[in-house]
C-alpha cells in the first residue's frame, strides 16, 4: 500500500508541474558480444565499462530524483565485471542486488541471451528477439536464435519448481518473468505472424514487447515505412484482442502510430524515464531526443509513457501489473 501512496503522490506532483522520473535506464557498459544490424552501441571503438562504485552513485542519484524502477542496459550485461572485489569479480547480480538494496522496487535486465542467465536476481528479464530463426539470425548473426532458445529453455528448466538457489548461496528467489523484446524493421517485418505464434506456444516466454526501428545514424535504411508500421500496429491490436501475450498496452500501441511522417507519441512525457549512458552522461530523456529522432521513435517505452502521461487506464493498469505486482 505505501507504494500506491507513493505513486499517487508522484502523480499529484506531476499534475503540479514537477517532472520527476519514476523509472531510470542505466547503461553500465557498451561492450557487446554481438554486432546487430540495427544497433549502433557496439560500434564504439573503446568500450566503456562502469565500476560498481560508479553504478552505486548513479543509482543513488536516480533514487533521490524519485525513481523507483530501474532497467539496466548495455552492451551485453552478462559481459559486465568489476574486478575490484578481492574474493570474486562483481557481476550483474551484484548490480541488481545493489539496486534492490538502495530501494528500487523493480529491477530489469536486457540480454541477448547468448550466455546463460540462470540465477538472475532481476525481477524481469528482457531477451532481445528480432523475429524467429533465420529472421532473428539475419539481424543478429548466425546461430544466435538457437543459443537464445537454448538459454531461455535452460532458465525455465532450472526454475521448474519455482525456486532456485544460487550456487554461491547469495540469494534464493522466485523465477523472474522472461519477456522478449522485438524491434521491427524493414527486414524482419514479415516475420510478425510467425513470431506471435512462436511466443504464444512457448511456455518459457511470458510476454513479447514490440518496438519499431528508431533510425539512429547509419541505420536509417532499416526504418519501416509509416503506412506499413500503422498496418502492423492494427494487426498487433487484433492479436492482443485475441489474447496473444503482447506486453504493450492498447493505448501504448496506438500512440506508436505515425501520421504525416511523425509518431503520435511526442516526447512530451518522456521525462517519466531518465537515462544515464555508458559514458556517465545524464539525460532527462532517451538518446532518441539527443539524436533528434523523436518524431520517428519506435521504442515501446515512448508509446507507453505517452499513454501514462495522458492517464490511459489500460496502460496504467498494465504498468502497475508489470512493475508493482
Ligand atoms: C542496445 S541493446 C543492448 C542489450 C543486449 N546486448 C541485447 O542485444 O539485447 C538494447 C535493446 O535495444 C534495441 N535496439 C537497438 N537498436 C535499436 C534501434 N535502432 N531501434 C529500436 N531498438 C533498438 C535492441 O534490439 C535491444 O533489445
py3Dmol code that shows the C-alpha trace and the ligand (Angstrom):
import py3Dmol

protein = """\
ATOM      1  CA  UNK A   1       0.000   0.000   0.000  1.00  0.00           C
ATOM      2  CA  UNK A   2       2.727   2.570   0.722  1.00  0.00           C
ATOM      3  CA  UNK A   3       3.809   2.043  -2.879  1.00  0.00           C
ATOM      4  CA  UNK A   4       0.363   3.047  -4.113  1.00  0.00           C
ATOM      5  CA  UNK A   5       0.551   6.161  -1.931  1.00  0.00           C
ATOM      6  CA  UNK A   6       3.940   6.957  -3.401  1.00  0.00           C
ATOM      7  CA  UNK A   7       2.572   6.600  -6.944  1.00  0.00           C
ATOM      8  CA  UNK A   8      -0.424   8.799  -6.113  1.00  0.00           C
ATOM      9  CA  UNK A   9       1.922  11.393  -4.630  1.00  0.00           C
ATOM     10  CA  UNK A  10       4.171  11.198  -7.700  1.00  0.00           C
ATOM     11  CA  UNK A  11       1.133  11.700  -9.969  1.00  0.00           C
ATOM     12  CA  UNK A  12      -0.088  14.632  -7.887  1.00  0.00           C
ATOM     13  CA  UNK A  13       3.304  16.301  -8.146  1.00  0.00           C
ATOM     14  CA  UNK A  14       3.347  15.658 -11.912  1.00  0.00           C
ATOM     15  CA  UNK A  15      -0.015  17.433 -12.243  1.00  0.00           C
ATOM     16  CA  UNK A  16       1.508  20.346 -10.333  1.00  0.00           C
ATOM     17  CA  UNK A  17       4.331  20.506 -12.868  1.00  0.00           C
ATOM     18  CA  UNK A  18       7.099  18.637 -11.018  1.00  0.00           C
ATOM     19  CA  UNK A  19       8.769  16.429 -13.619  1.00  0.00           C
ATOM     20  CA  UNK A  20      10.484  13.759 -11.523  1.00  0.00           C
ATOM     21  CA  UNK A  21      11.391  10.424 -13.144  1.00  0.00           C
ATOM     22  CA  UNK A  22       9.677   7.283 -11.918  1.00  0.00           C
ATOM     23  CA  UNK A  23      11.860   4.967 -13.960  1.00  0.00           C
ATOM     24  CA  UNK A  24      15.551   5.016 -14.825  1.00  0.00           C
ATOM     25  CA  UNK A  25      17.569   3.363 -17.553  1.00  0.00           C
ATOM     26  CA  UNK A  26      21.231   2.947 -16.710  1.00  0.00           C
ATOM     27  CA  UNK A  27      23.708   1.744 -19.333  1.00  0.00           C
ATOM     28  CA  UNK A  28      26.517   0.029 -17.442  1.00  0.00           C
ATOM     29  CA  UNK A  29      28.759  -0.867 -20.387  1.00  0.00           C
ATOM     30  CA  UNK A  30      28.799  -0.643 -24.151  1.00  0.00           C
ATOM     31  CA  UNK A  31      30.842  -3.777 -24.737  1.00  0.00           C
ATOM     32  CA  UNK A  32      28.826  -6.401 -26.612  1.00  0.00           C
ATOM     33  CA  UNK A  33      29.252  -9.938 -27.935  1.00  0.00           C
ATOM     34  CA  UNK A  34      27.029  -9.324 -30.995  1.00  0.00           C
ATOM     35  CA  UNK A  35      27.054  -6.942 -33.942  1.00  0.00           C
ATOM     36  CA  UNK A  36      23.355  -6.445 -34.633  1.00  0.00           C
ATOM     37  CA  UNK A  37      22.432  -4.713 -37.888  1.00  0.00           C
ATOM     38  CA  UNK A  38      20.054  -2.256 -36.246  1.00  0.00           C
ATOM     39  CA  UNK A  39      22.169  -1.271 -33.251  1.00  0.00           C
ATOM     40  CA  UNK A  40      24.864   1.384 -33.046  1.00  0.00           C
ATOM     41  CA  UNK A  41      26.052   0.680 -29.484  1.00  0.00           C
ATOM     42  CA  UNK A  42      28.687  -1.928 -30.386  1.00  0.00           C
ATOM     43  CA  UNK A  43      30.314   0.406 -32.913  1.00  0.00           C
ATOM     44  CA  UNK A  44      32.137   2.290 -30.159  1.00  0.00           C
ATOM     45  CA  UNK A  45      35.854   1.594 -30.667  1.00  0.00           C
ATOM     46  CA  UNK A  46      36.906   1.559 -26.991  1.00  0.00           C
ATOM     47  CA  UNK A  47      34.031   0.126 -24.989  1.00  0.00           C
ATOM     48  CA  UNK A  48      33.345   1.674 -21.611  1.00  0.00           C
ATOM     49  CA  UNK A  49      32.632  -0.471 -18.565  1.00  0.00           C
ATOM     50  CA  UNK A  50      31.466   1.200 -15.360  1.00  0.00           C
ATOM     51  CA  UNK A  51      32.634   0.193 -11.906  1.00  0.00           C
ATOM     52  CA  UNK A  52      30.207  -0.894  -9.218  1.00  0.00           C
ATOM     53  CA  UNK A  53      31.101   2.275  -7.303  1.00  0.00           C
ATOM     54  CA  UNK A  54      30.075   4.432 -10.271  1.00  0.00           C
ATOM     55  CA  UNK A  55      26.847   2.478 -10.704  1.00  0.00           C
ATOM     56  CA  UNK A  56      26.098   2.904  -6.979  1.00  0.00           C
ATOM     57  CA  UNK A  57      26.488   6.659  -7.310  1.00  0.00           C
ATOM     58  CA  UNK A  58      24.216   6.714 -10.374  1.00  0.00           C
ATOM     59  CA  UNK A  59      21.576   4.560  -8.696  1.00  0.00           C
ATOM     60  CA  UNK A  60      21.565   6.803  -5.632  1.00  0.00           C
ATOM     61  CA  UNK A  61      21.186   9.836  -7.876  1.00  0.00           C
ATOM     62  CA  UNK A  62      18.191   8.295  -9.692  1.00  0.00           C
ATOM     63  CA  UNK A  63      16.582   7.186  -6.441  1.00  0.00           C
ATOM     64  CA  UNK A  64      16.982  10.670  -4.970  1.00  0.00           C
ATOM     65  CA  UNK A  65      15.313  12.089  -8.096  1.00  0.00           C
ATOM     66  CA  UNK A  66      12.256   9.975  -7.225  1.00  0.00           C
ATOM     67  CA  UNK A  67      12.812   6.954  -9.478  1.00  0.00           C
ATOM     68  CA  UNK A  68      11.707   3.552  -8.159  1.00  0.00           C
ATOM     69  CA  UNK A  69      12.108   1.300 -11.223  1.00  0.00           C
ATOM     70  CA  UNK A  70      15.416   0.670 -12.903  1.00  0.00           C
ATOM     71  CA  UNK A  71      16.359  -1.031 -16.164  1.00  0.00           C
ATOM     72  CA  UNK A  72      19.982  -1.994 -16.688  1.00  0.00           C
ATOM     73  CA  UNK A  73      21.125  -1.805 -20.286  1.00  0.00           C
ATOM     74  CA  UNK A  74      24.265  -2.296 -22.348  1.00  0.00           C
ATOM     75  CA  UNK A  75      26.119  -3.559 -24.318  1.00  0.00           C
ATOM     76  CA  UNK A  76      25.682  -7.084 -23.064  1.00  0.00           C
ATOM     77  CA  UNK A  77      25.106  -7.177 -19.312  1.00  0.00           C
ATOM     78  CA  UNK A  78      26.472 -10.718 -18.976  1.00  0.00           C
ATOM     79  CA  UNK A  79      29.893  -9.412 -20.036  1.00  0.00           C
ATOM     80  CA  UNK A  80      29.952  -6.898 -17.193  1.00  0.00           C
ATOM     81  CA  UNK A  81      32.571  -7.500 -14.467  1.00  0.00           C
ATOM     82  CA  UNK A  82      34.241  -5.339 -11.835  1.00  0.00           C
ATOM     83  CA  UNK A  83      37.461  -6.850 -10.515  1.00  0.00           C
ATOM     84  CA  UNK A  84      37.760  -4.513  -7.537  1.00  0.00           C
ATOM     85  CA  UNK A  85      36.452  -7.219  -5.187  1.00  0.00           C
ATOM     86  CA  UNK A  86      39.212  -9.452  -3.778  1.00  0.00           C
ATOM     87  CA  UNK A  87      37.032 -12.570  -3.324  1.00  0.00           C
ATOM     88  CA  UNK A  88      35.431 -12.755  -6.793  1.00  0.00           C
ATOM     89  CA  UNK A  89      34.680 -10.304  -9.573  1.00  0.00           C
ATOM     90  CA  UNK A  90      31.380  -8.462  -9.177  1.00  0.00           C
ATOM     91  CA  UNK A  91      28.835  -9.467 -11.820  1.00  0.00           C
ATOM     92  CA  UNK A  92      25.422  -8.311 -12.997  1.00  0.00           C
ATOM     93  CA  UNK A  93      23.712  -9.923  -9.993  1.00  0.00           C
ATOM     94  CA  UNK A  94      25.732  -7.658  -7.691  1.00  0.00           C
ATOM     95  CA  UNK A  95      24.462  -4.675  -9.667  1.00  0.00           C
ATOM     96  CA  UNK A  96      20.855  -5.888  -9.357  1.00  0.00           C
ATOM     97  CA  UNK A  97      21.300  -6.580  -5.624  1.00  0.00           C
ATOM     98  CA  UNK A  98      22.676  -3.094  -5.142  1.00  0.00           C
ATOM     99  CA  UNK A  99      19.624  -1.546  -6.829  1.00  0.00           C
ATOM    100  CA  UNK A 100      17.317  -3.559  -4.560  1.00  0.00           C
ATOM    101  CA  UNK A 101      19.358  -2.562  -1.515  1.00  0.00           C
ATOM    102  CA  UNK A 102      19.109   1.119  -2.413  1.00  0.00           C
ATOM    103  CA  UNK A 103      15.344   0.702  -2.500  1.00  0.00           C
ATOM    104  CA  UNK A 104      14.311   0.232  -6.132  1.00  0.00           C
ATOM    105  CA  UNK A 105      11.071  -1.721  -6.250  1.00  0.00           C
ATOM    106  CA  UNK A 106      11.634  -3.411  -9.555  1.00  0.00           C
ATOM    107  CA  UNK A 107      14.826  -4.151 -11.439  1.00  0.00           C
ATOM    108  CA  UNK A 108      15.023  -5.429 -15.010  1.00  0.00           C
ATOM    109  CA  UNK A 109      17.884  -6.537 -17.204  1.00  0.00           C
ATOM    110  CA  UNK A 110      18.108  -6.765 -21.003  1.00  0.00           C
ATOM    111  CA  UNK A 111      20.193  -9.512 -22.559  1.00  0.00           C
ATOM    112  CA  UNK A 112      20.726 -11.060 -25.962  1.00  0.00           C
ATOM    113  CA  UNK A 113      20.693 -14.475 -24.200  1.00  0.00           C
ATOM    114  CA  UNK A 114      23.856 -15.721 -25.866  1.00  0.00           C
ATOM    115  CA  UNK A 115      25.113 -16.510 -22.369  1.00  0.00           C
ATOM    116  CA  UNK A 116      23.161 -18.251 -19.625  1.00  0.00           C
ATOM    117  CA  UNK A 117      21.104 -16.059 -17.315  1.00  0.00           C
ATOM    118  CA  UNK A 118      20.224 -18.869 -14.911  1.00  0.00           C
ATOM    119  CA  UNK A 119      20.349 -17.490 -11.373  1.00  0.00           C
ATOM    120  CA  UNK A 120      19.423 -13.933 -12.272  1.00  0.00           C
ATOM    121  CA  UNK A 121      18.436 -11.734  -9.341  1.00  0.00           C
ATOM    122  CA  UNK A 122      16.436  -9.416 -11.611  1.00  0.00           C
ATOM    123  CA  UNK A 123      12.677  -9.050 -11.294  1.00  0.00           C
ATOM    124  CA  UNK A 124      12.269  -9.366 -15.066  1.00  0.00           C
ATOM    125  CA  UNK A 125      14.494 -10.494 -17.870  1.00  0.00           C
ATOM    126  CA  UNK A 126      14.125  -8.862 -21.277  1.00  0.00           C
ATOM    127  CA  UNK A 127      15.522 -11.027 -24.023  1.00  0.00           C
ATOM    128  CA  UNK A 128      16.060  -9.302 -27.338  1.00  0.00           C
ATOM    129  CA  UNK A 129      14.468 -11.412 -30.084  1.00  0.00           C
ATOM    130  CA  UNK A 130      14.019  -9.882 -33.512  1.00  0.00           C
ATOM    131  CA  UNK A 131      11.750 -12.458 -35.104  1.00  0.00           C
ATOM    132  CA  UNK A 132      12.372 -16.204 -35.088  1.00  0.00           C
ATOM    133  CA  UNK A 133      15.032 -18.449 -36.549  1.00  0.00           C
ATOM    134  CA  UNK A 134      16.535 -17.029 -39.764  1.00  0.00           C
ATOM    135  CA  UNK A 135      14.722 -13.708 -39.290  1.00  0.00           C
ATOM    136  CA  UNK A 136      16.473 -13.193 -35.961  1.00  0.00           C
ATOM    137  CA  UNK A 137      19.798 -14.550 -37.258  1.00  0.00           C
ATOM    138  CA  UNK A 138      19.673 -12.162 -40.207  1.00  0.00           C
ATOM    139  CA  UNK A 139      19.666  -9.222 -37.762  1.00  0.00           C
ATOM    140  CA  UNK A 140      21.876 -10.665 -35.023  1.00  0.00           C
ATOM    141  CA  UNK A 141      24.175 -13.234 -36.652  1.00  0.00           C
ATOM    142  CA  UNK A 142      24.183 -16.945 -37.498  1.00  0.00           C
ATOM    143  CA  UNK A 143      23.362 -19.285 -34.634  1.00  0.00           C
ATOM    144  CA  UNK A 144      22.110 -16.546 -32.305  1.00  0.00           C
ATOM    145  CA  UNK A 145      18.493 -17.723 -32.316  1.00  0.00           C
ATOM    146  CA  UNK A 146      19.452 -21.288 -31.430  1.00  0.00           C
ATOM    147  CA  UNK A 147      21.562 -20.081 -28.468  1.00  0.00           C
ATOM    148  CA  UNK A 148      18.798 -17.730 -27.331  1.00  0.00           C
ATOM    149  CA  UNK A 149      16.219 -20.513 -27.471  1.00  0.00           C
ATOM    150  CA  UNK A 150      18.529 -22.874 -25.585  1.00  0.00           C
ATOM    151  CA  UNK A 151      19.266 -20.356 -22.827  1.00  0.00           C
ATOM    152  CA  UNK A 152      15.594 -19.462 -22.347  1.00  0.00           C
ATOM    153  CA  UNK A 153      14.758 -23.172 -22.066  1.00  0.00           C
ATOM    154  CA  UNK A 154      17.650 -23.750 -19.689  1.00  0.00           C
ATOM    155  CA  UNK A 155      16.473 -20.935 -17.430  1.00  0.00           C
ATOM    156  CA  UNK A 156      12.931 -22.345 -17.350  1.00  0.00           C
ATOM    157  CA  UNK A 157      14.209 -25.842 -16.672  1.00  0.00           C
ATOM    158  CA  UNK A 158      16.390 -24.680 -13.766  1.00  0.00           C
ATOM    159  CA  UNK A 159      13.453 -22.776 -12.289  1.00  0.00           C
ATOM    160  CA  UNK A 160      10.972 -25.598 -12.783  1.00  0.00           C
ATOM    161  CA  UNK A 161       9.974 -25.878  -9.166  1.00  0.00           C
ATOM    162  CA  UNK A 162       9.517 -22.092  -8.960  1.00  0.00           C
ATOM    163  CA  UNK A 163      12.541 -21.586  -6.719  1.00  0.00           C
ATOM    164  CA  UNK A 164      16.259 -21.639  -7.235  1.00  0.00           C
ATOM    165  CA  UNK A 165      19.356 -21.362  -5.188  1.00  0.00           C
ATOM    166  CA  UNK A 166      22.494 -19.636  -6.347  1.00  0.00           C
ATOM    167  CA  UNK A 167      25.482 -21.925  -6.379  1.00  0.00           C
ATOM    168  CA  UNK A 168      27.382 -19.424  -4.277  1.00  0.00           C
ATOM    169  CA  UNK A 169      24.430 -19.215  -1.852  1.00  0.00           C
ATOM    170  CA  UNK A 170      23.952 -15.491  -2.393  1.00  0.00           C
ATOM    171  CA  UNK A 171      20.207 -15.452  -2.780  1.00  0.00           C
ATOM    172  CA  UNK A 172      17.076 -17.512  -3.267  1.00  0.00           C
ATOM    173  CA  UNK A 173      14.381 -16.046  -5.388  1.00  0.00           C
ATOM    174  CA  UNK A 174      11.250 -16.576  -7.457  1.00  0.00           C
ATOM    175  CA  UNK A 175      11.538 -17.211 -11.192  1.00  0.00           C
ATOM    176  CA  UNK A 176      11.666 -13.882 -12.979  1.00  0.00           C
ATOM    177  CA  UNK A 177       9.288 -13.485 -15.930  1.00  0.00           C
ATOM    178  CA  UNK A 178      11.060 -13.731 -19.283  1.00  0.00           C
ATOM    179  CA  UNK A 179       9.788 -11.290 -21.881  1.00  0.00           C
ATOM    180  CA  UNK A 180      11.103 -10.992 -25.394  1.00  0.00           C
ATOM    181  CA  UNK A 181      11.762  -7.602 -26.908  1.00  0.00           C
ATOM    182  CA  UNK A 182      11.309  -7.395 -30.671  1.00  0.00           C
ATOM    183  CA  UNK A 183      12.410  -4.490 -32.832  1.00  0.00           C
ATOM    184  CA  UNK A 184      10.541  -4.484 -36.134  1.00  0.00           C
ATOM    185  CA  UNK A 185      12.359  -3.110 -39.146  1.00  0.00           C
ATOM    186  CA  UNK A 186      12.006  -3.456 -42.886  1.00  0.00           C
ATOM    187  CA  UNK A 187      13.984  -6.714 -42.945  1.00  0.00           C
ATOM    188  CA  UNK A 188      12.034  -8.654 -40.310  1.00  0.00           C
ATOM    189  CA  UNK A 189       8.560  -7.092 -40.615  1.00  0.00           C
ATOM    190  CA  UNK A 190       7.193 -10.135 -42.456  1.00  0.00           C
ATOM    191  CA  UNK A 191       8.004 -12.391 -39.507  1.00  0.00           C
ATOM    192  CA  UNK A 192       5.354 -10.923 -37.154  1.00  0.00           C
ATOM    193  CA  UNK A 193       2.801 -13.722 -37.561  1.00  0.00           C
ATOM    194  CA  UNK A 194       5.350 -16.491 -37.091  1.00  0.00           C
ATOM    195  CA  UNK A 195       6.836 -14.681 -34.088  1.00  0.00           C
ATOM    196  CA  UNK A 196       3.446 -14.207 -32.410  1.00  0.00           C
ATOM    197  CA  UNK A 197       2.622 -17.903 -32.846  1.00  0.00           C
ATOM    198  CA  UNK A 198       6.050 -18.878 -31.522  1.00  0.00           C
ATOM    199  CA  UNK A 199       5.746 -16.704 -28.408  1.00  0.00           C
ATOM    200  CA  UNK A 200       2.209 -17.861 -27.688  1.00  0.00           C
ATOM    201  CA  UNK A 201       3.211 -21.517 -27.978  1.00  0.00           C
ATOM    202  CA  UNK A 202       6.446 -21.209 -25.974  1.00  0.00           C
ATOM    203  CA  UNK A 203       5.756 -21.925 -22.281  1.00  0.00           C
ATOM    204  CA  UNK A 204       9.108 -20.426 -21.316  1.00  0.00           C
ATOM    205  CA  UNK A 205       8.288 -16.956 -22.632  1.00  0.00           C
ATOM    206  CA  UNK A 206       5.854 -14.832 -20.656  1.00  0.00           C
ATOM    207  CA  UNK A 207       5.281 -11.895 -22.980  1.00  0.00           C
ATOM    208  CA  UNK A 208       6.509 -10.049 -26.045  1.00  0.00           C
ATOM    209  CA  UNK A 209       7.123  -6.334 -26.216  1.00  0.00           C
ATOM    210  CA  UNK A 210       7.051  -4.825 -29.690  1.00  0.00           C
ATOM    211  CA  UNK A 211       9.188  -1.890 -30.815  1.00  0.00           C
ATOM    212  CA  UNK A 212       9.891  -0.348 -34.200  1.00  0.00           C
ATOM    213  CA  UNK A 213      13.294   0.526 -35.516  1.00  0.00           C
ATOM    214  CA  UNK A 214      14.386   4.013 -34.446  1.00  0.00           C
ATOM    215  CA  UNK A 215      16.607   5.442 -37.202  1.00  0.00           C
ATOM    216  CA  UNK A 216      19.825   6.413 -35.447  1.00  0.00           C
ATOM    217  CA  UNK A 217      22.613   7.429 -37.803  1.00  0.00           C
ATOM    218  CA  UNK A 218      23.841   4.708 -40.156  1.00  0.00           C
ATOM    219  CA  UNK A 219      20.782   2.537 -39.520  1.00  0.00           C
ATOM    220  CA  UNK A 220      18.216   4.784 -41.280  1.00  0.00           C
ATOM    221  CA  UNK A 221      17.835   2.229 -44.089  1.00  0.00           C
ATOM    222  CA  UNK A 222      16.085  -0.149 -41.669  1.00  0.00           C
ATOM    223  CA  UNK A 223      13.331   2.319 -40.828  1.00  0.00           C
ATOM    224  CA  UNK A 224       9.919   0.907 -41.641  1.00  0.00           C
ATOM    225  CA  UNK A 225       7.534   2.695 -43.980  1.00  0.00           C
ATOM    226  CA  UNK A 226       4.923   4.537 -41.808  1.00  0.00           C
ATOM    227  CA  UNK A 227       1.905   3.014 -43.601  1.00  0.00           C
ATOM    228  CA  UNK A 228       3.315  -0.456 -43.084  1.00  0.00           C
ATOM    229  CA  UNK A 229       4.020   0.366 -39.438  1.00  0.00           C
ATOM    230  CA  UNK A 230       0.421   1.529 -38.920  1.00  0.00           C
ATOM    231  CA  UNK A 231      -0.893  -1.657 -40.536  1.00  0.00           C
ATOM    232  CA  UNK A 232       1.333  -3.771 -38.257  1.00  0.00           C
ATOM    233  CA  UNK A 233       0.041  -1.885 -35.198  1.00  0.00           C
ATOM    234  CA  UNK A 234      -3.552  -2.674 -36.267  1.00  0.00           C
ATOM    235  CA  UNK A 235      -2.544  -6.305 -36.643  1.00  0.00           C
ATOM    236  CA  UNK A 236      -0.932  -6.284 -33.164  1.00  0.00           C
ATOM    237  CA  UNK A 237      -4.051  -4.736 -31.639  1.00  0.00           C
ATOM    238  CA  UNK A 238      -6.014  -7.591 -33.155  1.00  0.00           C
ATOM    239  CA  UNK A 239      -3.548 -10.178 -31.806  1.00  0.00           C
ATOM    240  CA  UNK A 240      -3.856  -8.571 -28.381  1.00  0.00           C
ATOM    241  CA  UNK A 241      -7.645  -8.692 -28.544  1.00  0.00           C
ATOM    242  CA  UNK A 242      -7.352 -12.407 -29.319  1.00  0.00           C
ATOM    243  CA  UNK A 243      -5.285 -12.994 -26.185  1.00  0.00           C
ATOM    244  CA  UNK A 244      -1.750 -13.166 -27.568  1.00  0.00           C
ATOM    245  CA  UNK A 245       0.721 -12.250 -24.805  1.00  0.00           C
ATOM    246  CA  UNK A 246       1.663  -8.764 -26.006  1.00  0.00           C
ATOM    247  CA  UNK A 247       3.175  -6.592 -23.295  1.00  0.00           C
ATOM    248  CA  UNK A 248       2.439  -3.219 -24.944  1.00  0.00           C
ATOM    249  CA  UNK A 249      -0.828  -1.715 -23.785  1.00  0.00           C
ATOM    250  CA  UNK A 250      -3.502  -0.958 -26.386  1.00  0.00           C
ATOM    251  CA  UNK A 251      -3.128   2.788 -25.806  1.00  0.00           C
ATOM    252  CA  UNK A 252       0.665   2.493 -25.949  1.00  0.00           C
ATOM    253  CA  UNK A 253       0.450   0.710 -29.314  1.00  0.00           C
ATOM    254  CA  UNK A 254      -1.939   3.283 -30.735  1.00  0.00           C
ATOM    255  CA  UNK A 255       0.411   6.071 -29.632  1.00  0.00           C
ATOM    256  CA  UNK A 256       3.164   4.500 -31.753  1.00  0.00           C
ATOM    257  CA  UNK A 257       1.186   5.020 -34.954  1.00  0.00           C
ATOM    258  CA  UNK A 258       2.501   7.575 -37.428  1.00  0.00           C
ATOM    259  CA  UNK A 259       0.748  10.473 -39.139  1.00  0.00           C
ATOM    260  CA  UNK A 260       2.372  12.877 -41.619  1.00  0.00           C
ATOM    261  CA  UNK A 261       5.739  11.214 -41.045  1.00  0.00           C
ATOM    262  CA  UNK A 262       5.644  11.630 -37.251  1.00  0.00           C
ATOM    263  CA  UNK A 263       4.689   9.360 -34.367  1.00  0.00           C
ATOM    264  CA  UNK A 264       1.629  10.328 -32.378  1.00  0.00           C
ATOM    265  CA  UNK A 265       3.622   9.867 -29.178  1.00  0.00           C
ATOM    266  CA  UNK A 266       5.536  13.088 -28.912  1.00  0.00           C
ATOM    267  CA  UNK A 267       8.359  13.298 -26.367  1.00  0.00           C
ATOM    268  CA  UNK A 268       6.089  15.343 -24.066  1.00  0.00           C
ATOM    269  CA  UNK A 269       6.009  12.689 -21.363  1.00  0.00           C
ATOM    270  CA  UNK A 270       9.387  11.047 -21.898  1.00  0.00           C
ATOM    271  CA  UNK A 271      10.722  12.713 -18.726  1.00  0.00           C
ATOM    272  CA  UNK A 272       8.950   9.860 -16.840  1.00  0.00           C
ATOM    273  CA  UNK A 273      12.147   7.886 -17.538  1.00  0.00           C
ATOM    274  CA  UNK A 274      15.612   9.369 -17.070  1.00  0.00           C
ATOM    275  CA  UNK A 275      18.753   7.949 -18.679  1.00  0.00           C
ATOM    276  CA  UNK A 276      22.369   7.561 -17.685  1.00  0.00           C
ATOM    277  CA  UNK A 277      24.532   6.486 -20.603  1.00  0.00           C
ATOM    278  CA  UNK A 278      27.670   4.383 -20.616  1.00  0.00           C
ATOM    279  CA  UNK A 279      29.900   7.499 -20.757  1.00  0.00           C
ATOM    280  CA  UNK A 280      28.249   8.624 -17.490  1.00  0.00           C
ATOM    281  CA  UNK A 281      26.275  11.450 -19.087  1.00  0.00           C
ATOM    282  CA  UNK A 282      22.821  12.005 -17.634  1.00  0.00           C
ATOM    283  CA  UNK A 283      19.736  12.980 -19.565  1.00  0.00           C
ATOM    284  CA  UNK A 284      16.106  13.552 -18.638  1.00  0.00           C
ATOM    285  CA  UNK A 285      15.036  11.758 -21.850  1.00  0.00           C
ATOM    286  CA  UNK A 286      16.335   8.931 -24.042  1.00  0.00           C
ATOM    287  CA  UNK A 287      19.082   9.043 -26.674  1.00  0.00           C
ATOM    288  CA  UNK A 288      16.429   9.484 -29.382  1.00  0.00           C
ATOM    289  CA  UNK A 289      15.945  13.005 -28.045  1.00  0.00           C
ATOM    290  CA  UNK A 290      19.669  13.731 -28.122  1.00  0.00           C
ATOM    291  CA  UNK A 291      19.897  12.354 -31.689  1.00  0.00           C
ATOM    292  CA  UNK A 292      16.831  14.272 -32.897  1.00  0.00           C
ATOM    293  CA  UNK A 293      14.816  11.205 -33.958  1.00  0.00           C
ATOM    294  CA  UNK A 294      11.827  11.515 -31.575  1.00  0.00           C
ATOM    295  CA  UNK A 295       9.387  12.101 -34.430  1.00  0.00           C
ATOM    296  CA  UNK A 296      10.319   8.641 -35.769  1.00  0.00           C
ATOM    297  CA  UNK A 297      10.662   6.981 -32.353  1.00  0.00           C
ATOM    298  CA  UNK A 298       9.915   3.264 -32.308  1.00  0.00           C
ATOM    299  CA  UNK A 299      10.599   2.473 -28.668  1.00  0.00           C
ATOM    300  CA  UNK A 300       7.612   0.829 -26.994  1.00  0.00           C
ATOM    301  CA  UNK A 301       8.546   2.782 -23.887  1.00  0.00           C
ATOM    302  CA  UNK A 302       7.815   6.019 -25.793  1.00  0.00           C
ATOM    303  CA  UNK A 303       4.287   4.849 -26.568  1.00  0.00           C
ATOM    304  CA  UNK A 304       3.725   3.638 -23.025  1.00  0.00           C
ATOM    305  CA  UNK A 305       4.987   6.867 -21.445  1.00  0.00           C
ATOM    306  CA  UNK A 306       2.833   8.923 -23.746  1.00  0.00           C
ATOM    307  CA  UNK A 307      -0.195   6.852 -22.663  1.00  0.00           C
ATOM    308  CA  UNK A 308       0.750   7.088 -18.955  1.00  0.00           C
ATOM    309  CA  UNK A 309       1.086  10.867 -19.299  1.00  0.00           C
ATOM    310  CA  UNK A 310      -2.393  11.012 -20.829  1.00  0.00           C
ATOM    311  CA  UNK A 311      -3.705   8.852 -17.942  1.00  0.00           C
ATOM    312  CA  UNK A 312      -4.805   5.977 -20.188  1.00  0.00           C
ATOM    313  CA  UNK A 313      -6.348   3.464 -17.819  1.00  0.00           C
ATOM    314  CA  UNK A 314      -5.256   0.297 -19.656  1.00  0.00           C
ATOM    315  CA  UNK A 315      -1.635   1.485 -19.687  1.00  0.00           C
ATOM    316  CA  UNK A 316      -1.677   2.451 -16.013  1.00  0.00           C
ATOM    317  CA  UNK A 317      -3.051  -0.990 -15.090  1.00  0.00           C
ATOM    318  CA  UNK A 318      -0.563  -2.912 -17.243  1.00  0.00           C
ATOM    319  CA  UNK A 319       2.295  -0.760 -15.893  1.00  0.00           C
ATOM    320  CA  UNK A 320       1.226  -1.493 -12.330  1.00  0.00           C
ATOM    321  CA  UNK A 321       0.992  -5.236 -13.052  1.00  0.00           C
ATOM    322  CA  UNK A 322       4.433  -5.211 -14.618  1.00  0.00           C
ATOM    323  CA  UNK A 323       6.241  -3.031 -12.119  1.00  0.00           C
ATOM    324  CA  UNK A 324       4.364  -3.077  -8.812  1.00  0.00           C
ATOM    325  CA  UNK A 325       2.852  -6.585  -8.903  1.00  0.00           C
TER     326      UNK A 325
END
"""
ligand_1 = """\
27
LIG
C 21.273 -1.683 -27.170
S 20.592 -3.291 -26.924
C 21.678 -3.921 -25.705
C 21.218 -5.111 -24.890
C 21.670 -6.514 -25.307
N 23.018 -6.631 -25.627
C 20.770 -7.006 -26.403
O 21.143 -7.165 -27.538
O 19.655 -7.238 -26.046
C 19.088 -2.995 -26.046
C 17.841 -3.111 -26.881
O 17.786 -2.018 -27.787
C 17.282 -2.478 -29.014
N 17.710 -1.572 -30.093
C 18.953 -1.411 -30.551
N 18.964 -0.521 -31.572
C 17.690 -0.109 -31.741
C 17.039 0.814 -32.627
N 17.724 1.473 -33.553
N 15.711 0.978 -32.515
C 14.998 0.318 -31.576
N 15.552 -0.554 -30.711
C 16.874 -0.768 -30.783
C 17.877 -3.874 -29.116
O 17.194 -4.685 -30.049
C 17.749 -4.377 -27.702
O 16.520 -5.016 -27.475
"""
view = py3Dmol.view(width=600, height=400)
view.addModel(protein, "pdb")
view.setStyle({"model": 0}, {"cartoon": {"style": "trace"}})
view.addModel(ligand_1, "xyz")
view.setStyle({"model": 1}, {"stick": {}})
view.zoomTo()
view.show()
